[in-house]
């Protein structure tokens, strides 16, 4: 946002400060608006966002630094049928406010993101990186082959070339989603074993069939990995009901599944643990 302020001289930040009933987004959601209608972030889209956007553009043309609150009933007058009510705070920043804007940081308008560590830069890995790009995930993308990555990598991803990919697991943060799809089954297994030993991961997914899962389970048992940890392994990956094998289809299925899991993780966050209750596996 500070770059926008430097180039355009003013920027508006719209925040939801109160939300009652059914609303598109909750309290704390923010978006930035430029004088020409450019936006960073979202307060939920639809008629509410359009009206708040135009209101912010008008305020930028009429005022200097200022604060403006407004109530928005999400009913017929606004052309929405949510039935709730939102109060927004629009803050107008001009050049002299740059230190304040810099101190607040870009994180003020960025959605909460979940870390994803993706192992494998093959066709499916590339498709998944693209599918996750516009979604609220931070992607760390690992492969042992530097030339496996595409020449251009999406902004939300960071490529990691590692001679020992399984060793990257220890660097993951609590609550990370792990996806495993390397060029080697033996390497897949090393990463799976390391991931299952790190019990604060929110999800461990392995590309493959039911047969591959059973083989991995049996081998893990032979190495004295307990059944409770083995049951944390998800294979095949993606949502149920989608059987397409094309990389783009698999990627869409995986992205949808991770979004569902992300929502569940947020609801469980108050419990302070990312381990899930899972049934015993029958091999």
Backbone as CSV, one residue per row, in Angstrom:
resi,resn,N_x,N_y,N_z,CA_x,CA_y,CA_z,C_x,C_y,C_z
1,UNK,0.817,-1.202,0.000,0.000,0.000,0.000,0.854,1.256,0.000
2,UNK,2.014,1.212,0.638,2.876,2.386,0.666,3.319,2.769,-0.737
3,UNK,3.483,1.747,-1.626,3.862,2.042,-3.008,2.739,2.791,-3.721
4,UNK,1.496,2.403,-3.422,0.348,3.098,-4.019,0.326,4.549,-3.552
5,UNK,0.583,4.741,-2.280,0.593,6.087,-1.723,1.671,6.938,-2.384
6,UNK,2.829,6.328,-2.625,3.921,7.052,-3.263,3.564,7.459,-4.696
7,UNK,2.901,6.563,-5.412,2.625,6.820,-6.827,1.367,7.652,-7.051
8,UNK,0.365,7.517,-6.169,-0.910,8.183,-6.412,-1.233,9.279,-5.400
9,UNK,-0.512,9.323,-4.311,-0.723,10.389,-3.348,-1.803,10.157,-2.321
10,UNK,-2.650,9.144,-2.543,-3.711,8.829,-1.580,-4.161,7.381,-1.751
11,UNK,-4.623,6.784,-0.672,-5.161,5.433,-0.706,-6.195,5.320,0.410
12,UNK,-7.226,4.528,0.177,-8.265,4.304,1.185,-8.181,2.867,1.673
13,UNK,-8.372,2.679,2.969,-8.441,1.341,3.548,-9.828,1.176,4.170
14,UNK,-10.568,0.197,3.688,-11.914,-0.082,4.187,-11.843,-1.285,5.113
15,UNK,-12.359,-1.134,6.326,-12.351,-2.217,7.320,-13.773,-2.509,7.765
16,UNK,-14.078,-3.787,7.957,-15.346,-4.153,8.591,-15.130,-4.106,10.096
17,UNK,-15.850,-3.203,10.771,-15.672,-3.028,12.209,-16.829,-3.610,13.013
18,UNK,-17.922,-3.943,12.331,-19.044,-4.589,13.005,-19.808,-5.412,11.986
19,UNK,-20.214,-6.612,12.362,-20.967,-7.489,11.461,-22.031,-8.213,12.267
20,UNK,-23.282,-7.996,11.923,-24.398,-8.641,12.614,-25.174,-9.504,11.634
21,UNK,-25.583,-10.683,12.085,-26.356,-11.569,11.234,-25.516,-12.191,10.139
22,UNK,-26.156,-12.507,9.022,-25.477,-13.156,7.903,-24.768,-12.105,7.060
23,UNK,-23.419,-12.201,7.000,-22.612,-11.233,6.258,-21.554,-11.967,5.447
24,UNK,-21.103,-11.365,4.314,-20.101,-12.042,3.474,-18.772,-12.253,4.169
25,UNK,-18.316,-11.288,4.976,-17.047,-11.392,5.673,-17.230,-10.893,7.101
26,UNK,-16.253,-11.200,7.972,-16.373,-10.867,9.377,-15.592,-9.627,9.776
27,UNK,-15.710,-9.288,11.053,-15.001,-8.145,11.611,-13.486,-8.334,11.446
28,UNK,-12.811,-7.246,11.068,-11.363,-7.310,10.866,-10.965,-7.451,9.411
29,UNK,-11.920,-7.812,8.532,-11.616,-7.923,7.108,-11.343,-6.533,6.529
30,UNK,-10.322,-6.427,5.687,-9.934,-5.129,5.144,-9.623,-5.222,3.658
31,UNK,-9.742,-4.096,2.995,-9.307,-3.988,1.606,-8.796,-2.571,1.370
32,UNK,-7.867,-2.423,0.451,-7.340,-1.115,0.067,-7.909,-0.734,-1.290
33,UNK,-8.109,0.566,-1.479,-8.707,1.086,-2.716,-7.864,2.245,-3.233
34,UNK,-7.610,2.259,-4.533,-6.903,3.378,-5.153,-7.906,4.351,-5.766
35,UNK,-7.431,5.535,-6.140,-8.325,6.553,-6.701,-8.977,6.113,-8.007
36,UNK,-8.289,5.235,-8.760,-8.851,4.795,-10.035,-9.645,3.492,-9.912
37,UNK,-9.905,3.059,-8.662,-10.751,1.880,-8.464,-10.011,0.573,-8.326
38,UNK,-8.689,0.595,-8.299,-7.938,-0.634,-8.053,-8.115,-1.089,-6.608
39,UNK,-8.097,-2.391,-6.389,-8.294,-2.903,-5.041,-7.240,-3.939,-4.679
40,UNK,-6.947,-4.026,-3.376,-6.118,-5.084,-2.808,-6.932,-5.691,-1.682
41,UNK,-7.172,-6.993,-1.737,-8.017,-7.630,-0.737,-9.479,-7.543,-1.111
42,UNK,-10.356,-7.967,-0.201,-11.801,-7.945,-0.449,-12.550,-7.912,0.867
43,UNK,-13.696,-7.246,0.863,-14.572,-7.285,2.031,-15.797,-8.142,1.749
44,UNK,-15.734,-8.949,0.686,-16.809,-9.901,0.437,-17.414,-9.862,-0.942
45,UNK,-17.023,-8.874,-1.752,-17.547,-8.811,-3.102,-18.992,-8.325,-3.142
46,UNK,-19.622,-8.490,-4.309,-21.026,-8.170,-4.463,-21.337,-6.695,-4.317
47,UNK,-22.625,-6.409,-4.055,-23.101,-5.034,-3.997,-22.462,-4.250,-2.853
48,UNK,-22.213,-4.912,-1.716,-21.592,-4.232,-0.584,-20.217,-3.698,-0.976
49,UNK,-19.390,-4.562,-1.542,-18.035,-4.139,-1.904,-18.072,-3.051,-2.971
50,UNK,-18.975,-3.189,-3.932,-19.075,-2.196,-5.006,-19.455,-0.835,-4.441
51,UNK,-20.437,-0.822,-3.526,-20.883,0.437,-2.935,-19.793,1.054,-2.058
52,UNK,-19.133,0.226,-1.245,-18.070,0.726,-0.375,-16.887,1.225,-1.192
53,UNK,-16.601,0.543,-2.297,-15.529,0.960,-3.207,-15.808,2.351,-3.769
54,UNK,-17.016,2.544,-4.299,-17.366,3.837,-4.872,-17.397,4.936,-3.811
55,UNK,-17.833,4.579,-2.612,-17.844,5.535,-1.514,-16.419,5.975,-1.181
56,UNK,-15.484,5.021,-1.172,-14.088,5.330,-0.874,-13.479,6.217,-1.954
57,UNK,-13.787,5.938,-3.213,-13.273,6.763,-4.318,-13.785,8.194,-4.185
58,UNK,-15.079,8.334,-3.843,-15.650,9.671,-3.652,-14.957,10.411,-2.508
59,UNK,-14.749,9.708,-1.407,-14.120,10.336,-0.244,-12.689,10.775,-0.540
60,UNK,-11.963,9.970,-1.318,-10.593,10.337,-1.669,-10.549,11.614,-2.499
61,UNK,-11.591,11.838,-3.305,-11.622,13.046,-4.142,-12.065,14.269,-3.368
62,UNK,-12.707,14.057,-2.215,-13.294,15.175,-1.474,-12.530,15.553,-0.213
63,UNK,-11.760,14.636,0.361,-11.147,14.889,1.662,-9.663,14.563,1.665
64,UNK,-8.989,15.037,2.704,-7.621,14.617,2.970,-7.671,13.471,3.960
65,UNK,-6.690,13.380,4.836,-6.702,12.330,5.854,-7.992,12.418,6.641
66,UNK,-8.685,11.297,6.777,-9.959,11.346,7.487,-10.444,9.925,7.769
67,UNK,-11.415,9.816,8.675,-12.061,8.547,9.019,-13.560,8.687,8.760
68,UNK,-14.148,7.654,8.189,-15.579,7.690,7.888,-16.189,6.329,8.220
69,UNK,-17.226,6.321,9.058,-17.950,5.087,9.360,-19.297,5.108,8.649
70,UNK,-19.742,3.903,8.268,-21.034,3.822,7.598,-21.655,2.452,7.837
71,UNK,-22.965,2.451,8.062,-23.713,1.196,8.220,-24.303,0.783,6.883
72,UNK,-24.243,-0.549,6.634,-24.769,-1.093,5.384,-25.748,-2.230,5.696
73,UNK,-27.056,-1.992,5.645,-28.014,-3.101,5.781,-27.963,-3.947,4.508
74,UNK,-27.745,-5.242,4.666,-27.583,-6.110,3.492,-28.943,-6.642,3.060
75,UNK,-29.754,-5.714,2.581,-31.120,-6.040,2.176,-31.442,-5.468,0.817
76,UNK,-32.726,-5.286,0.529,-33.169,-4.841,-0.802,-32.564,-3.519,-1.254
77,UNK,-32.359,-2.557,-0.310,-31.823,-1.261,-0.705,-30.435,-1.365,-1.317
78,UNK,-29.699,-2.366,-0.886,-28.351,-2.576,-1.408,-28.326,-3.640,-2.507
79,UNK,-29.475,-4.257,-2.724,-29.534,-5.311,-3.743,-28.928,-6.613,-3.286
80,UNK,-28.857,-6.829,-1.954,-28.346,-8.084,-1.406,-29.407,-8.718,-0.514
81,UNK,-29.314,-10.029,-0.384,-30.340,-10.742,0.389,-29.742,-11.478,1.581
82,UNK,-28.534,-11.074,2.015,-27.904,-11.748,3.158,-28.737,-11.589,4.423
83,UNK,-29.306,-10.383,4.588,-30.140,-10.155,5.759,-29.395,-9.599,6.953
84,UNK,-28.071,-9.509,6.874,-27.298,-8.999,7.992,-27.056,-7.502,7.871
85,UNK,-26.133,-7.032,8.675,-25.780,-5.613,8.668,-24.278,-5.493,8.926
86,UNK,-23.631,-4.615,8.169,-22.189,-4.408,8.282,-21.910,-2.934,8.536
87,UNK,-20.959,-2.656,9.415,-20.460,-1.295,9.578,-19.026,-1.261,9.074
88,UNK,-18.748,-0.314,8.185,-17.393,-0.180,7.651,-16.747,1.103,8.164
89,UNK,-15.439,1.042,8.284,-14.617,2.214,8.580,-13.709,2.431,7.382
90,UNK,-13.830,3.601,6.763,-12.976,3.944,5.633,-11.961,4.983,6.089
91,UNK,-10.687,4.643,5.963,-9.600,5.537,6.357,-8.905,6.040,5.098
92,UNK,-8.791,7.362,5.004,-8.120,7.968,3.856,-6.707,8.374,4.277
93,UNK,-5.731,7.835,3.564,-4.319,8.158,3.836,-3.761,8.996,2.697
94,UNK,-3.046,10.074,3.061,-2.342,10.894,2.070,-0.842,10.804,2.360
95,UNK,-0.052,11.510,1.557,1.404,11.338,1.601,1.986,11.475,3.008
96,UNK,1.494,12.452,3.781,2.063,12.668,5.113,1.782,11.517,6.079
97,UNK,0.826,10.638,5.705,0.466,9.511,6.571,1.295,8.265,6.290
98,UNK,2.266,8.369,5.398,3.042,7.193,5.003,3.656,6.450,6.185
99,UNK,4.252,7.129,7.193,4.819,6.389,8.333,3.789,5.538,9.065
100,UNK,2.555,6.069,9.191,1.488,5.312,9.868,1.113,4.089,9.052
101,UNK,0.974,4.287,7.753,0.604,3.184,6.872,1.684,2.125,6.853
102,UNK,2.947,2.550,6.824,4.063,1.606,6.819,4.095,0.806,8.121
103,UNK,3.830,1.475,9.241,3.859,0.806,10.538,2.777,-0.262,10.637
104,UNK,1.624,0.013,10.068,0.523,-0.944,10.119,0.806,-2.154,9.247
105,UNK,1.440,-1.930,8.115,1.891,-3.058,7.291,0.830,-3.600,6.371
106,UNK,1.302,-4.350,5.359,0.412,-4.965,4.383,-0.480,-6.030,5.000
107,UNK,-0.022,-6.618,6.125,-0.790,-7.701,6.733,-2.163,-7.251,7.192
108,UNK,-2.353,-5.920,7.292,-3.650,-5.416,7.719,-4.756,-5.823,6.752
109,UNK,-4.431,-6.040,5.479,-5.480,-6.337,4.515,-5.318,-7.709,3.871
110,UNK,-4.416,-8.497,4.373,-4.189,-9.831,3.809,-4.945,-10.871,4.625
111,UNK,-5.634,-11.753,3.936,-6.368,-12.802,4.618,-5.407,-13.732,5.362
112,UNK,-5.925,-14.363,6.409,-5.136,-15.385,7.077,-4.789,-16.472,6.081
113,UNK,-3.517,-16.844,6.048,-3.069,-17.841,5.083,-2.519,-19.055,5.809
114,UNK,-2.724,-20.203,5.217,-2.207,-21.451,5.755,-0.970,-21.840,4.958
115,UNK,0.072,-22.280,5.660,1.283,-22.733,4.982,1.047,-24.097,4.340
116,UNK,1.491,-24.229,3.112,1.448,-25.501,2.394,2.864,-25.820,1.940
117,UNK,3.337,-27.032,2.227,4.622,-27.483,1.699,4.337,-28.579,0.674
118,UNK,4.676,-28.285,-0.560,4.417,-29.178,-1.680,5.729,-29.793,-2.147
119,UNK,5.797,-31.117,-2.131,6.993,-31.832,-2.572,6.742,-32.393,-3.969
120,UNK,7.514,-31.894,-4.937,7.397,-32.398,-6.299,6.992,-31.311,-7.267
121,UNK,7.820,-31.094,-8.306,7.547,-30.051,-9.294,7.246,-30.654,-10.656
122,UNK,6.617,-31.829,-10.642,6.179,-32.445,-11.896,4.905,-31.802,-12.405
123,UNK,4.224,-32.473,-13.348,3.032,-31.903,-13.972,1.938,-31.594,-12.956
124,UNK,1.683,-32.527,-12.042,0.618,-32.300,-11.056,1.042,-31.223,-10.059
125,UNK,2.307,-31.256,-9.642,2.796,-30.238,-8.731,2.662,-28.842,-9.314
126,UNK,2.987,-28.702,-10.587,2.856,-27.405,-11.241,1.401,-26.957,-11.289
127,UNK,0.502,-27.899,-11.598,-0.921,-27.562,-11.666,-1.441,-27.141,-10.294
128,UNK,-0.987,-27.816,-9.243,-1.427,-27.462,-7.889,-0.902,-26.088,-7.491
129,UNK,0.348,-25.786,-7.831,0.906,-24.467,-7.518,0.062,-23.368,-8.161
130,UNK,-0.369,-23.581,-9.397,-1.213,-22.598,-10.083,-2.596,-22.515,-9.441
131,UNK,-3.155,-23.661,-9.054,-4.492,-23.679,-8.458,-4.517,-22.972,-7.108
132,UNK,-3.419,-23.081,-6.355,-3.367,-22.470,-5.029,-3.018,-20.985,-5.079
133,UNK,-2.497,-20.517,-6.213,-1.986,-19.144,-6.307,-2.979,-18.070,-5.864
134,UNK,-4.256,-18.120,-6.295,-5.179,-17.051,-5.883,-5.857,-17.307,-4.541
135,UNK,-5.522,-18.409,-3.894,-6.201,-18.820,-2.667,-5.371,-18.454,-1.433
136,UNK,-5.973,-18.472,-0.243,-5.271,-18.022,0.969,-4.271,-19.042,1.517
137,UNK,-3.243,-19.328,0.721,-2.195,-20.256,1.119,-0.825,-19.646,0.818
138,UNK,0.150,-19.955,1.662,1.552,-19.649,1.381,2.222,-20.955,0.989
139,UNK,2.744,-21.022,-0.216,3.269,-22.278,-0.739,4.791,-22.311,-0.705
140,UNK,5.322,-23.352,-0.058,6.741,-23.669,-0.133,6.840,-24.925,-0.996
141,UNK,7.569,-24.801,-2.096,7.550,-25.823,-3.142,8.940,-26.454,-3.224
142,UNK,9.011,-27.739,-2.910,10.302,-28.403,-2.737,10.537,-29.451,-3.824
143,UNK,11.740,-29.445,-4.370,12.159,-30.508,-5.295,13.681,-30.588,-5.236
144,UNK,14.215,-31.782,-5.495,15.668,-31.950,-5.498,16.282,-31.546,-6.830
145,UNK,15.442,-31.300,-7.829,15.913,-30.991,-9.185,15.629,-29.527,-9.501
146,UNK,16.665,-28.744,-9.613,16.479,-27.313,-9.870,15.761,-27.060,-11.187
147,UNK,16.039,-27.912,-12.191,15.439,-27.690,-13.504,14.006,-28.209,-13.596
148,UNK,13.468,-28.752,-12.511,12.090,-29.244,-12.537,11.086,-28.104,-12.391
149,UNK,11.513,-26.997,-11.792,10.601,-25.880,-11.587,10.391,-25.114,-12.890
150,UNK,9.209,-24.535,-13.080,8.987,-23.709,-14.273,9.834,-22.446,-14.217
151,UNK,10.040,-21.824,-15.367,10.858,-20.613,-15.431,10.234,-19.485,-14.621
152,UNK,8.901,-19.419,-14.632,8.184,-18.410,-13.863,7.368,-19.102,-12.785
153,UNK,7.488,-18.664,-11.549,6.789,-19.270,-10.414,5.813,-18.256,-9.842
154,UNK,4.627,-18.713,-9.510,3.596,-17.824,-8.987,4.112,-17.097,-7.756
155,UNK,3.611,-15.868,-7.556,4.121,-14.997,-6.503,3.921,-15.588,-5.114
156,UNK,2.853,-16.376,-4.937,2.548,-16.924,-3.619,3.398,-18.142,-3.264
157,UNK,4.271,-18.571,-4.178,5.089,-19.769,-3.956,6.566,-19.406,-3.821
158,UNK,7.279,-20.217,-3.037,8.736,-20.070,-2.919,9.368,-21.413,-3.250
159,UNK,10.184,-21.439,-4.276,10.839,-22.672,-4.694,12.016,-22.973,-3.782
160,UNK,12.108,-24.241,-3.369,13.206,-24.688,-2.515,13.868,-25.891,-3.186
161,UNK,15.112,-25.732,-3.602,15.865,-26.852,-4.161,16.636,-27.492,-3.017
162,UNK,16.342,-28.764,-2.753,16.947,-29.446,-1.612,17.431,-30.830,-2.027
163,UNK,18.670,-31.146,-1.672,19.197,-32.477,-1.955,18.597,-33.523,-1.023
164,UNK,18.024,-33.079,0.084,17.387,-33.985,1.048,15.993,-33.447,1.376
165,UNK,15.032,-33.618,0.467,13.704,-33.023,0.662,13.034,-33.396,1.985
166,UNK,13.197,-34.640,2.436,12.555,-35.057,3.692,13.020,-34.204,4.864
167,UNK,14.242,-33.679,4.767,14.768,-32.839,5.827,14.070,-31.496,5.930
168,UNK,13.309,-31.115,4.904,12.593,-29.840,4.941,11.390,-29.902,5.882
169,UNK,10.928,-31.114,6.188,9.755,-31.266,7.053,9.977,-30.609,8.409
170,UNK,11.165,-30.747,8.945,11.439,-30.217,10.280,11.307,-28.692,10.302
171,UNK,11.365,-28.056,9.136,11.287,-26.597,9.058,9.850,-26.084,8.968
172,UNK,8.891,-27.000,8.869,7.504,-26.579,8.720,6.965,-26.002,10.018
173,UNK,6.039,-25.080,9.891,5.378,-24.497,11.056,4.198,-25.373,11.478
174,UNK,3.784,-25.218,12.722,2.634,-25.958,13.220,1.403,-25.612,12.393
175,UNK,0.629,-26.641,12.024,-0.579,-26.418,11.237,-0.374,-26.429,9.742
176,UNK,0.836,-26.726,9.280,1.118,-26.762,7.847,0.406,-27.932,7.167
177,UNK,-0.028,-27.705,5.926,-0.522,-28.780,5.062,0.662,-29.282,4.231
178,UNK,0.847,-30.593,4.165,1.940,-31.181,3.388,1.362,-32.020,2.253
179,UNK,1.847,-31.784,1.044,1.446,-32.556,-0.138,2.693,-33.210,-0.736
180,UNK,2.620,-34.515,-1.003,3.794,-35.274,-1.430,3.519,-35.926,-2.778
181,UNK,4.324,-35.569,-3.779,4.152,-36.111,-5.137,5.451,-35.981,-5.920
182,UNK,6.513,-36.585,-5.423,7.815,-36.466,-6.085,7.903,-37.437,-7.252
183,UNK,9.064,-37.429,-7.913,9.312,-38.299,-9.053,9.718,-39.706,-8.628
184,UNK,9.802,-39.954,-7.306,10.331,-41.226,-6.812,9.483,-41.750,-5.652
185,UNK,9.041,-43.018,-5.748,8.250,-43.614,-4.663,9.075,-43.740,-3.389
186,UNK,10.349,-44.033,-3.531,11.178,-44.163,-2.334,11.351,-42.815,-1.648
187,UNK,11.468,-41.756,-2.433,11.558,-40.419,-1.857,10.222,-40.021,-1.231
188,UNK,9.140,-40.369,-1.905,7.815,-40.141,-1.319,7.737,-40.758,0.072
189,UNK,8.226,-41.990,0.184,8.132,-42.693,1.461,8.970,-41.988,2.536
190,UNK,10.164,-41.557,2.190,11.011,-40.842,3.166,10.292,-39.612,3.706
191,UNK,9.654,-38.891,2.796,8.963,-37.657,3.202,7.735,-37.988,4.042
192,UNK,6.989,-39.011,3.637,5.822,-39.437,4.412,6.231,-39.817,5.828
193,UNK,7.285,-40.617,5.947,7.732,-41.045,7.276,8.106,-39.841,8.140
194,UNK,8.828,-38.892,7.555,9.222,-37.699,8.309,8.013,-36.864,8.703
195,UNK,7.043,-36.753,7.787,5.863,-35.930,8.052,4.990,-36.533,9.150
196,UNK,4.861,-37.862,9.163,4.018,-38.499,10.173,4.651,-38.436,11.562
197,UNK,5.953,-38.281,11.605,6.635,-38.155,12.898,6.511,-36.743,13.474
198,UNK,6.125,-35.785,12.612,5.928,-34.405,13.082,4.429,-34.220,13.322
199,UNK,4.025,-34.385,14.554,2.601,-34.548,14.861,1.803,-33.242,14.874
200,UNK,2.450,-32.097,14.655,1.682,-30.851,14.652,1.310,-30.394,13.244
201,UNK,1.550,-31.244,12.243,1.101,-30.922,10.891,-0.410,-31.113,10.804
202,UNK,-1.080,-30.214,10.097,-2.539,-30.282,10.008,-2.998,-31.324,8.998
203,UNK,-2.141,-31.635,8.017,-2.562,-32.544,6.946,-1.331,-33.097,6.257
204,UNK,-1.364,-34.399,5.982,-0.302,-35.057,5.212,-0.972,-35.808,4.074
205,UNK,-0.777,-35.350,2.851,-1.413,-35.959,1.688,-0.390,-36.524,0.722
206,UNK,-0.655,-37.719,0.224,0.238,-38.423,-0.711,-0.520,-38.741,-1.985
207,UNK,0.015,-38.343,-3.122,-0.623,-38.688,-4.383,-0.461,-40.181,-4.634
208,UNK,-1.495,-40.810,-5.177,-1.397,-42.237,-5.461,-2.724,-42.948,-5.270
209,UNK,-2.671,-44.241,-5.422,-3.864,-45.078,-5.362,-4.026,-45.700,-3.981
210,UNK,-5.143,-46.412,-3.805,-5.367,-47.168,-2.574,-4.257,-48.203,-2.381
211,UNK,-3.817,-48.794,-3.485,-2.744,-49.790,-3.402,-1.465,-49.173,-2.868
212,UNK,-1.113,-47.996,-3.351,0.078,-47.307,-2.865,-0.055,-46.993,-1.377
213,UNK,-1.246,-46.567,-0.969,-1.457,-46.255,0.444,-1.241,-47.492,1.308
214,UNK,-1.802,-48.615,0.899,-1.669,-49.854,1.683,-0.208,-50.284,1.780
215,UNK,0.513,-50.188,0.666,1.938,-50.553,0.686,2.725,-49.656,1.631
216,UNK,2.432,-48.372,1.594,3.117,-47.444,2.491,2.753,-47.728,3.941
217,UNK,1.489,-48.012,4.208,1.055,-48.329,5.571,1.799,-49.546,6.109
218,UNK,1.876,-50.607,5.302,2.541,-51.832,5.755,4.022,-51.588,6.031
219,UNK,4.649,-50.804,5.176,6.066,-50.521,5.385,6.276,-49.648,6.623
220,UNK,5.383,-48.699,6.850,5.481,-47.849,8.033,5.335,-48.676,9.305
221,UNK,4.399,-49.638,9.290,4.233,-50.514,10.455,5.498,-51.325,10.716
222,UNK,6.152,-51.756,9.628,7.377,-52.545,9.806,8.491,-51.728,10.435
223,UNK,8.357,-50.395,10.354,9.339,-49.497,10.963,8.853,-48.976,12.312
224,UNK,7.825,-49.618,12.840,7.286,-49.324,14.180,6.607,-47.956,14.276
225,UNK,6.127,-47.429,13.139,5.292,-46.229,13.198,3.918,-46.670,13.677
226,UNK,3.369,-46.005,14.675,2.108,-46.480,15.259,0.916,-46.178,14.351
227,UNK,-0.141,-46.954,14.543,-1.315,-46.855,13.678,-1.990,-45.492,13.758
228,UNK,-1.926,-44.853,14.918,-2.560,-43.542,15.042,-1.882,-42.536,14.121
229,UNK,-0.558,-42.596,14.017,0.147,-41.694,13.116,-0.036,-42.113,11.660
230,UNK,-0.030,-43.409,11.410,-0.232,-43.888,10.040,-1.588,-43.431,9.506
231,UNK,-2.590,-43.398,10.377,-3.937,-43.011,9.960,-4.032,-41.546,9.568
232,UNK,-3.002,-40.768,9.870,-2.989,-39.360,9.473,-2.632,-39.178,8.001
233,UNK,-2.211,-40.259,7.352,-1.823,-40.174,5.948,-3.066,-40.247,5.060
234,UNK,-3.222,-39.255,4.199,-4.352,-39.223,3.267,-3.856,-39.584,1.870
235,UNK,-4.374,-40.659,1.343,-4.007,-41.136,0.013,-5.138,-42.040,-0.478
236,UNK,-5.740,-41.741,-1.607,-5.488,-40.661,-2.557,-5.801,-39.280,-1.952
237,UNK,-5.378,-38.241,-2.668,-5.620,-36.871,-2.225,-6.789,-36.269,-3.000
238,UNK,-7.291,-35.157,-2.502,-8.391,-34.466,-3.168,-9.734,-34.805,-2.564
239,UNK,-10.770,-34.179,-3.083,-12.121,-34.419,-2.591,-12.688,-35.693,-3.199
240,UNK,-13.616,-36.299,-2.501,-14.272,-37.496,-3.026,-15.229,-37.102,-4.147
241,UNK,-15.486,-38.031,-5.053,-16.443,-37.797,-6.119,-15.845,-37.222,-7.384
242,UNK,-14.545,-36.906,-7.374,-13.879,-36.402,-8.578,-12.844,-37.436,-8.998
243,UNK,-13.052,-38.058,-10.142,-12.203,-39.179,-10.540,-11.244,-38.849,-11.682
244,UNK,-11.291,-37.627,-12.203,-10.428,-37.266,-13.326,-8.953,-37.360,-12.965
245,UNK,-8.139,-37.774,-13.914,-6.705,-37.945,-13.680,-5.864,-36.828,-14.288
246,UNK,-6.499,-35.902,-15.009,-5.740,-34.812,-15.601,-5.153,-33.936,-14.488
247,UNK,-3.916,-33.441,-14.664,-3.303,-32.610,-13.622,-4.178,-31.453,-13.157
248,UNK,-4.847,-30.788,-14.091,-5.682,-29.644,-13.714,-6.879,-30.083,-12.885
249,UNK,-7.423,-31.243,-13.180,-8.567,-31.761,-12.417,-8.118,-32.162,-11.014
250,UNK,-6.989,-32.862,-10.935,-6.450,-33.236,-9.626,-6.172,-31.976,-8.803
251,UNK,-5.598,-30.961,-9.446,-5.259,-29.728,-8.746,-6.506,-29.038,-8.203
252,UNK,-7.566,-28.999,-9.007,-8.811,-28.371,-8.551,-9.389,-29.130,-7.365
253,UNK,-9.337,-30.457,-7.436,-9.843,-31.289,-6.349,-9.040,-31.084,-5.073
254,UNK,-7.722,-31.032,-5.203,-6.850,-30.822,-4.038,-7.080,-29.439,-3.439
255,UNK,-7.187,-28.419,-4.293,-7.404,-27.059,-3.793,-8.706,-26.970,-3.011
256,UNK,-9.767,-27.589,-3.531,-11.054,-27.577,-2.826,-10.936,-28.289,-1.480
257,UNK,-10.246,-29.425,-1.475,-10.072,-30.191,-0.241,-9.298,-29.383,0.801
258,UNK,-8.241,-28.699,0.374,-7.448,-27.909,1.318,-8.247,-26.735,1.870
259,UNK,-9.103,-26.131,1.044,-9.946,-25.045,1.542,-10.906,-25.541,2.617
260,UNK,-11.479,-26.726,2.399,-12.374,-27.315,3.393,-11.616,-27.599,4.684
261,UNK,-10.430,-28.145,4.546,-9.619,-28.457,5.726,-9.166,-27.180,6.428
262,UNK,-8.865,-26.150,5.661,-8.469,-24.876,6.254,-9.587,-24.310,7.117
263,UNK,-10.816,-24.397,6.616,-11.957,-23.917,7.387,-12.112,-24.715,8.670
264,UNK,-11.947,-26.038,8.578,-12.025,-26.876,9.767,-10.919,-26.577,10.757
265,UNK,-9.727,-26.297,10.243,-8.593,-25.980,11.104,-8.854,-24.701,11.891
266,UNK,-9.450,-23.714,11.233,-9.762,-22.464,11.918,-10.765,-22.694,13.050
267,UNK,-11.739,-23.555,12.791,-12.749,-23.817,13.815,-12.171,-24.584,14.996
268,UNK,-11.109,-25.370,14.733,-10.504,-26.158,15.816,-9.357,-25.434,16.510
269,UNK,-8.999,-24.239,16.012,-7.795,-23.578,16.502,-7.842,-23.294,18.002
270,UNK,-9.030,-23.077,18.541,-9.133,-22.788,19.971,-8.743,-23.990,20.828
271,UNK,-8.763,-25.182,20.232,-8.406,-26.381,20.988,-6.895,-26.504,21.176
272,UNK,-6.123,-25.757,20.382,-4.671,-25.738,20.546,-3.961,-26.961,20.024
273,UNK,-4.607,-27.751,19.179,-3.959,-28.944,18.643,-4.430,-29.163,17.228
274,UNK,-3.523,-29.630,16.365,-3.864,-29.891,14.987,-3.983,-31.390,14.704
275,UNK,-3.824,-32.229,15.735,-4.022,-33.657,15.530,-5.500,-33.932,15.420
276,UNK,-5.874,-34.774,14.522,-7.273,-35.064,14.284,-7.609,-36.438,14.813
277,UNK,-8.864,-36.595,15.273,-9.330,-37.926,15.652,-9.619,-38.684,14.382
278,UNK,-8.967,-39.805,14.190,-9.114,-40.575,12.969,-9.400,-42.026,13.326
279,UNK,-10.158,-42.699,12.482,-10.461,-44.105,12.761,-9.255,-44.996,12.533
280,UNK,-9.286,-46.176,13.125,-8.215,-47.153,12.879,-8.246,-47.576,11.430
281,UNK,-7.070,-47.796,10.844,-7.009,-48.244,9.456,-7.134,-49.755,9.392
282,UNK,-7.789,-50.226,8.381,-7.834,-51.662,8.139,-7.060,-51.910,6.863
283,UNK,-5.908,-52.531,6.975,-5.048,-52.739,5.797,-5.542,-53.937,5.003
